[in-house]
Amino acid sequence: MRCGDLAFVVLLLCPPLSAALAQEGDPAAGAVVFKKCAICHNAETDQNKIGPALNGVFGRTAGTHPNFAYSAAMRTAGADGLVWDETTLRDYLHDPKLKVKGTKMAFVGLKDDADITNLTAYLKQFSK
């Protein structure tokens, strides 16, 4: 096998780096998306605003951040086992009122999957 043939086989078998990065998201692009959220939420600090702080949101049971007055629906969702991870947060960000019927979050959701992926990457920085 010639070197050029081997390089071609490697390219076919290995996903492109850009695809891997796209799946992980871009925290800098997520920071731009977060500007829509920052009116109501903090990510960098643990201080609540109109909405609960999103600092440390990954792995948190829904409706449990201290000193925040959650809707009964969000508290029930947490009591029923809703924990924020990439999948549950993605579903919620697509359509909050569908994921948690009765949530008091007024935001209609993000429709662009890339925005959600980037926002997730941004929030992960504050959940370590």
N, C-alpha and C positions, 0 to 999 in steps of 0.2 A: 504494500500500500504506500502510495506516495504521500509526502507530507501534506500536500494540498487536499488529498482525499481524506486524510485523517482529520484535518481541521474542519472539513465539511461535516464529517460524521459527528464530531464533538459539538458543532453548532446545532445539529439536528437533535442530539440527545440531551443537551443542556438548555434549560430555558434561558432566555436572554436576561441579563442583569436588570434591564429596565422593567421587565415583567415582574421580577421579584420585588423590586422597589415599589412598583405600582401596588402590589398586594399589601405591602407594609405601610404604604402611605408616606406622605411628605409632611413632617411636623411644621415646616415653615409655611407651606400652603394651608395647613390646618389652622395655623394661627390667624391667617386671613379669614378663613371660614368662621373661626371662633368670635370674630368681631360681631357677628349676628347674635351670638349667645351672651356676649360680655355685658350687655345691657342688664341682664338678669342674673348672670352667674359669674363666679370667680373660678379660675382654674389654678392660678399660681399660689393662692393662699387658701386657707381653710375657713375663710369668712363668708357667711351667707349674705346674699343680697336679696332681691325679690324672689330669686330661686335659690336652691341649695348650692353650696360650694361643690365644685366638681373635682377639687383636689382629692386624689385618692379614690376616685369613683370606681375604678376597676376592682372587682372583687367585693364591692360594697353591696349589701342587701338593700334593695329599693325601699325608700321611705324611712331610712334610719339615720340620716346625717343629724348629728346633735343640733338642737336649738333651731330646727326648722319646722314650720307648721305645714306638714304634708297633707294632701287630700286624703280622705278615708280610703279612696280607691288605691292610691299609691302605697299607703300603709298595708292595706290588704294584699296587694300584689307582692310586697316584700314578705309578709307573713306566709303567703302561699308559695314562697321559694324563688321569687324573682331576684336574681343577683346580676349586677351589671358586668357584662363581659363584652367581647367584640360583637357577638351575635345579637344579644339582647339589646345592646345599645344601638346597633345598626337598625334593628326593627323599630325601636322607639323613636330614633331620629327620623326615620322615613315617615312615620305617622304616629305621633305620640298618643293621640286619642283612640287610635285603633289598638295599640299595644296595651295601654292602660286606660280602659274605659272609665271616665270620670276623673282623669287627671285634671289638675287645675292649670297645667302649663298651656298657655294660649298659643304658643308657636305652632305653626301648621306643619312643620317638618322640612327636611331636606330631601329633594327628589334626585339629586345627582349622587350616584354611588361613589364617584371619585371624591366629592366633597366630604362624604361621610368617612371614607377611608382616611383621608388626610386629617380630618378632625379627630378621628380615633387616634391616629399617630401623635397628634398634638397633645391630647389628653393623657396618653400613656406616659408622657414625660413627667407628669405630676402624680403618677400612681405607683411609683416605685417604692 
